[in-house]
Amino acid sequence: SHKEKRSSYAPESGVRYDGIYRIEKCWRKVGIQ
């Protein structure tokens, strides 16, 4: 389902997704889940 959304927002979603993913990883490392 979220694969279709990705296709819909193609480029912007890619960049935004990458940023969110990075932040999430950072938080997990810090331990602020």
PDB file of N, CA, C, O and CB in Angstrom:
ATOM      1  N   SER A   1       0.857  -1.205   0.000  1.00  0.00           N
ATOM      2  CA  SER A   1       0.000   0.000   0.000  1.00  0.00           C
ATOM      3  C   SER A   1       0.888   1.249   0.000  1.00  0.00           C
ATOM      4  O   SER A   1       0.662   2.163  -0.794  1.00  0.00           O
ATOM      5  CB  SER A   1      -0.967   0.009   1.247  1.00  0.00           C
ATOM      6  N   HIS A   2       1.871   1.298   0.860  1.00  0.00           N
ATOM      7  CA  HIS A   2       2.701   2.499   0.909  1.00  0.00           C
ATOM      8  C   HIS A   2       3.679   2.514  -0.256  1.00  0.00           C
ATOM      9  O   HIS A   2       4.416   3.480  -0.457  1.00  0.00           O
ATOM     10  CB  HIS A   2       3.460   2.581   2.242  1.00  0.00           C
ATOM     11  N   LYS A   3       3.672   1.431  -1.016  1.00  0.00           N
ATOM     12  CA  LYS A   3       4.511   1.404  -2.222  1.00  0.00           C
ATOM     13  C   LYS A   3       3.839   2.270  -3.286  1.00  0.00           C
ATOM     14  O   LYS A   3       4.505   3.004  -4.016  1.00  0.00           O
ATOM     15  CB  LYS A   3       4.726  -0.070  -2.746  1.00  0.00           C
ATOM     16  N   GLU A   4       2.521   2.175  -3.362  1.00  0.00           N
ATOM     17  CA  GLU A   4       1.768   2.962  -4.338  1.00  0.00           C
ATOM     18  C   GLU A   4       1.924   4.446  -4.017  1.00  0.00           C
ATOM     19  O   GLU A   4       2.112   5.271  -4.911  1.00  0.00           O
ATOM     20  CB  GLU A   4       0.265   2.554  -4.344  1.00  0.00           C
ATOM     21  N   LYS A   5       1.844   4.766  -2.751  1.00  0.00           N
ATOM     22  CA  LYS A   5       1.983   6.168  -2.330  1.00  0.00           C
ATOM     23  C   LYS A   5       3.350   6.691  -2.772  1.00  0.00           C
ATOM     24  O   LYS A   5       3.472   7.810  -3.270  1.00  0.00           O
ATOM     25  CB  LYS A   5       1.811   6.311  -0.777  1.00  0.00           C
ATOM     26  N   ARG A   6       4.346   5.883  -2.585  1.00  0.00           N
ATOM     27  CA  ARG A   6       5.709   6.293  -2.962  1.00  0.00           C
ATOM     28  C   ARG A   6       5.735   6.651  -4.445  1.00  0.00           C
ATOM     29  O   ARG A   6       6.295   7.675  -4.836  1.00  0.00           O
ATOM     30  CB  ARG A   6       6.745   5.160  -2.652  1.00  0.00           C
ATOM     31  N   SER A   7       5.125   5.800  -5.261  1.00  0.00           N
ATOM     32  CA  SER A   7       5.103   6.026  -6.707  1.00  0.00           C
ATOM     33  C   SER A   7       4.372   7.329  -7.009  1.00  0.00           C
ATOM     34  O   SER A   7       4.754   8.077  -7.909  1.00  0.00           O
ATOM     35  CB  SER A   7       4.428   4.837  -7.446  1.00  0.00           C
ATOM     36  N   SER A   8       3.322   7.585  -6.247  1.00  0.00           N
ATOM     37  CA  SER A   8       2.521   8.789  -6.479  1.00  0.00           C
ATOM     38  C   SER A   8       3.366  10.042  -6.230  1.00  0.00           C
ATOM     39  O   SER A   8       3.324  10.996  -7.007  1.00  0.00           O
ATOM     40  CB  SER A   8       1.264   8.795  -5.567  1.00  0.00           C
ATOM     41  N   TYR A   9       4.130  10.024  -5.141  1.00  0.00           N
ATOM     42  CA  TYR A   9       4.926  11.204  -4.796  1.00  0.00           C
ATOM     43  C   TYR A   9       6.378  11.096  -5.290  1.00  0.00           C
ATOM     44  O   TYR A   9       7.224  11.926  -4.960  1.00  0.00           O
ATOM     45  CB  TYR A   9       4.911  11.412  -3.284  1.00  0.00           C
ATOM     46  N   ALA A  10       6.636  10.076  -6.072  1.00  0.00           N
ATOM     47  CA  ALA A  10       7.961   9.800  -6.644  1.00  0.00           C
ATOM     48  C   ALA A  10       9.136  10.546  -6.011  1.00  0.00           C
ATOM     49  O   ALA A  10       9.573  10.159  -4.927  1.00  0.00           O
ATOM     50  CB  ALA A  10       7.931  10.121  -8.076  1.00  0.00           C
ATOM     51  N   PRO A  11       9.669  11.603  -6.645  1.00  0.00           N
ATOM     52  CA  PRO A  11      10.904  12.248  -6.185  1.00  0.00           C
ATOM     53  C   PRO A  11      10.797  12.861  -4.796  1.00  0.00           C
ATOM     54  O   PRO A  11      11.590  12.536  -3.912  1.00  0.00           O
ATOM     55  CB  PRO A  11      11.306  13.311  -7.158  1.00  0.00           C
ATOM     56  N   GLU A  12       9.839  13.731  -4.598  1.00  0.00           N
ATOM     57  CA  GLU A  12       9.720  14.395  -3.291  1.00  0.00           C
ATOM     58  C   GLU A  12       9.660  13.351  -2.182  1.00  0.00           C
ATOM     59  O   GLU A  12      10.336  13.471  -1.160  1.00  0.00           O
ATOM     60  CB  GLU A  12       8.461  15.305  -3.244  1.00  0.00           C
ATOM     61  N   SER A  13       8.846  12.334  -2.399  1.00  0.00           N
ATOM     62  CA  SER A  13       8.688  11.290  -1.378  1.00  0.00           C
ATOM     63  C   SER A  13      10.041  10.631  -1.110  1.00  0.00           C
ATOM     64  O   SER A  13      10.382  10.350   0.039  1.00  0.00           O
ATOM     65  CB  SER A  13       7.638  10.224  -1.825  1.00  0.00           C
ATOM     66  N   GLY A  14      10.796  10.390  -2.154  1.00  0.00           N
ATOM     67  CA  GLY A  14      12.095   9.748  -1.979  1.00  0.00           C
ATOM     68  C   GLY A  14      12.984  10.563  -1.059  1.00  0.00           C
ATOM     69  O   GLY A  14      13.555  10.034  -0.105  1.00  0.00           O
ATOM     70  N   VAL A  15      13.097  11.835  -1.342  1.00  0.00           N
ATOM     71  CA  VAL A  15      13.957  12.696  -0.524  1.00  0.00           C
ATOM     72  C   VAL A  15      13.408  12.788   0.894  1.00  0.00           C
ATOM     73  O   VAL A  15      14.147  12.637   1.866  1.00  0.00           O
ATOM     74  CB  VAL A  15      14.075  14.109  -1.149  1.00  0.00           C
ATOM     75  N   ARG A  16      12.112  13.035   1.004  1.00  0.00           N
ATOM     76  CA  ARG A  16      11.505  13.169   2.334  1.00  0.00           C
ATOM     77  C   ARG A  16      11.645  11.854   3.090  1.00  0.00           C
ATOM     78  O   ARG A  16      11.997  11.838   4.269  1.00  0.00           O
ATOM     79  CB  ARG A  16      10.006  13.582   2.227  1.00  0.00           C
ATOM     80  N   TYR A  17      11.370  10.772   2.411  1.00  0.00           N
ATOM     81  CA  TYR A  17      11.442   9.460   3.072  1.00  0.00           C
ATOM     82  C   TYR A  17      12.856   9.239   3.610  1.00  0.00           C
ATOM     83  O   TYR A  17      13.041   8.783   4.739  1.00  0.00           O
ATOM     84  CB  TYR A  17      11.045   8.312   2.084  1.00  0.00           C
ATOM     85  N   ASP A  18      13.835   9.564   2.794  1.00  0.00           N
ATOM     86  CA  ASP A  18      15.226   9.378   3.205  1.00  0.00           C
ATOM     87  C   ASP A  18      15.503  10.179   4.481  1.00  0.00           C
ATOM     88  O   ASP A  18      16.121   9.677   5.420  1.00  0.00           O
ATOM     89  CB  ASP A  18      16.197   9.808   2.071  1.00  0.00           C
ATOM     90  N   GLY A  19      15.043  11.411   4.499  1.00  0.00           N
ATOM     91  CA  GLY A  19      15.266  12.261   5.674  1.00  0.00           C
ATOM     92  C   GLY A  19      14.615  11.674   6.910  1.00  0.00           C
ATOM     93  O   GLY A  19      15.232  11.580   7.971  1.00  0.00           O
ATOM     94  N   ILE A  20      13.351  11.277   6.759  1.00  0.00           N
ATOM     95  CA  ILE A  20      12.634  10.700   7.907  1.00  0.00           C
ATOM     96  C   ILE A  20      13.353   9.437   8.366  1.00  0.00           C
ATOM     97  O   ILE A  20      13.533   9.216   9.564  1.00  0.00           O
ATOM     98  CB  ILE A  20      11.149  10.383   7.541  1.00  0.00           C
ATOM     99  N   TYR A  21      13.758   8.615   7.414  1.00  0.00           N
ATOM    100  CA  TYR A  21      14.423   7.357   7.765  1.00  0.00           C
ATOM    101  C   TYR A  21      15.706   7.644   8.546  1.00  0.00           C
ATOM    102  O   TYR A  21      16.005   6.980   9.539  1.00  0.00           O
ATOM    103  CB  TYR A  21      14.738   6.527   6.489  1.00  0.00           C
ATOM    104  N   ARG A  22      16.439   8.620   8.093  1.00  0.00           N
ATOM    105  CA  ARG A  22      17.702   8.978   8.762  1.00  0.00           C
ATOM    106  C   ARG A  22      17.422   9.454  10.183  1.00  0.00           C
ATOM    107  O   ARG A  22      18.078   9.030  11.134  1.00  0.00           O
ATOM    108  CB  ARG A  22      18.461  10.079   7.966  1.00  0.00           C
ATOM    109  N   ILE A  23      16.450  10.329  10.312  1.00  0.00           N
ATOM    110  CA  ILE A  23      16.110  10.859  11.643  1.00  0.00           C
ATOM    111  C   ILE A  23      15.686   9.720  12.565  1.00  0.00           C
ATOM    112  O   ILE A  23      16.096   9.655  13.723  1.00  0.00           O
ATOM    113  CB  ILE A  23      14.979  11.922  11.546  1.00  0.00           C
ATOM    114  N   GLU A  24      14.858   8.825  12.030  1.00  0.00           N
ATOM    115  CA  GLU A  24      14.392   7.699  12.850  1.00  0.00           C
ATOM    116  C   GLU A  24      15.587   6.877  13.320  1.00  0.00           C
ATOM    117  O   GLU A  24      15.649   6.472  14.481  1.00  0.00           O
ATOM    118  CB  GLU A  24      13.396   6.805  12.055  1.00  0.00           C
ATOM    119  N   LYS A  25      16.524   6.635  12.427  1.00  0.00           N
ATOM    120  CA  LYS A  25      17.709   5.848  12.791  1.00  0.00           C
ATOM    121  C   LYS A  25      18.479   6.581  13.882  1.00  0.00           C
ATOM    122  O   LYS A  25      18.953   5.969  14.839  1.00  0.00           O
ATOM    123  CB  LYS A  25      18.621   5.596  11.549  1.00  0.00           C
ATOM    124  N   CYS A  26      18.595   7.877  13.730  1.00  0.00           N
ATOM    125  CA  CYS A  26      19.318   8.689  14.718  1.00  0.00           C
ATOM    126  C   CYS A  26      18.640   8.549  16.074  1.00  0.00           C
ATOM    127  O   CYS A  26      19.296   8.275  17.079  1.00  0.00           O
ATOM    128  CB  CYS A  26      19.373  10.186  14.285  1.00  0.00           C
ATOM    129  N   TRP A  27      17.333   8.736  16.094  1.00  0.00           N
ATOM    130  CA  TRP A  27      16.592   8.638  17.354  1.00  0.00           C
ATOM    131  C   TRP A  27      16.797   7.271  17.984  1.00  0.00           C
ATOM    132  O   TRP A  27      17.003   7.157  19.192  1.00  0.00           O
ATOM    133  CB  TRP A  27      15.092   8.898  17.126  1.00  0.00           C
ATOM    134  N   ARG A  28      16.741   6.246  17.165  1.00  0.00           N
ATOM    135  CA  ARG A  28      16.907   4.885  17.697  1.00  0.00           C
ATOM    136  C   ARG A  28      18.290   4.761  18.332  1.00  0.00           C
ATOM    137  O   ARG A  28      18.446   4.133  19.379  1.00  0.00           O
ATOM    138  CB  ARG A  28      16.719   3.812  16.570  1.00  0.00           C
ATOM    139  N   LYS A  29      19.274   5.353  17.702  1.00  0.00           N
ATOM    140  CA  LYS A  29      20.642   5.280  18.231  1.00  0.00           C
ATOM    141  C   LYS A  29      20.699   6.002  19.579  1.00  0.00           C
ATOM    142  O   LYS A  29      21.315   5.518  20.528  1.00  0.00           O
ATOM    143  CB  LYS A  29      21.667   5.906  17.224  1.00  0.00           C
ATOM    144  N   VAL A  30      20.060   7.144  19.646  1.00  0.00           N
ATOM    145  CA  VAL A  30      20.067   7.921  20.890  1.00  0.00           C
ATOM    146  C   VAL A  30      19.187   7.241  21.939  1.00  0.00           C
ATOM    147  O   VAL A  30      19.450   7.316  23.139  1.00  0.00           O
ATOM    148  CB  VAL A  30      19.579   9.371  20.635  1.00  0.00           C
ATOM    149  N   GLY A  31      18.144   6.580  21.458  1.00  0.00           N
ATOM    150  CA  GLY A  31      17.252   5.882  22.388  1.00  0.00           C
ATOM    151  C   GLY A  31      16.054   6.733  22.764  1.00  0.00           C
ATOM    152  O   GLY A  31      15.602   6.709  23.908  1.00  0.00           O
ATOM    153  N   ILE A  32      15.539   7.487  21.797  1.00  0.00           N
ATOM    154  CA  ILE A  32      14.367   8.345  22.081  1.00  0.00           C
ATOM    155  C   ILE A  32      13.149   7.796  21.352  1.00  0.00           C
ATOM    156  O   ILE A  32      12.276   8.558  20.936  1.00  0.00           O
ATOM    157  CB  ILE A  32      14.634   9.828  21.654  1.00  0.00           C
ATOM    158  N   GLN A  33      13.087   6.467  21.195  1.00  0.00           N
ATOM    159  CA  GLN A  33      11.972   5.929  20.418  1.00  0.00           C
ATOM    160  C   GLN A  33      10.686   6.323  21.119  1.00  0.00           C
ATOM    161  O   GLN A  33       9.599   5.983  20.652  1.00  0.00           O
ATOM    162  CB  GLN A  33      12.075   4.372  20.258  1.00  0.00           C
TER     163      GLN A  33
END
